[in-house]
Amino acid sequence: MFRRTFWFTAGAAAGVWATTKVNRKLRQLTPESLAAQAANKAVDAGHRIKDFALDVRAGMIQREAELGEALGIEAPADPELPAQRRLAAIDRPRPSYDKHSYNSYNRNEDH
């Protein structure tokens, strides 16, 4: 009698365990769950890429300081805003365009 009760209980427990396991897996494979998992992975990847970019930026600033020190060039006061590059871009001479020095292209001439 106890043997039958034991095996009946063991079978019922195994059935409940298997049903729970299958239902949990089915919930994981629904489109909503898959979309949420993909979104979470995308957010995590974005955080890793941002951390990588910040590490590269810090290494770049450090290397620029080392090169500036080795070449005897004074580094800008604010490493986030390199003044020499900004002023070089502003002070660059702009090309003068003569209105009659180039041929304009008229699309209607081809037809």
Secondary structure, DSSP 8 states (H G I E B T S, - for coil): -HHHHHHHHHHHHHHHHHHHHHHHHHHHTSHHHHHHHHHHHHHHHHHHHHHHHHHHHHHHHHHHHHHHHHHT----S-TTS-HHHHHHHHHS------TTSS----GGGG-
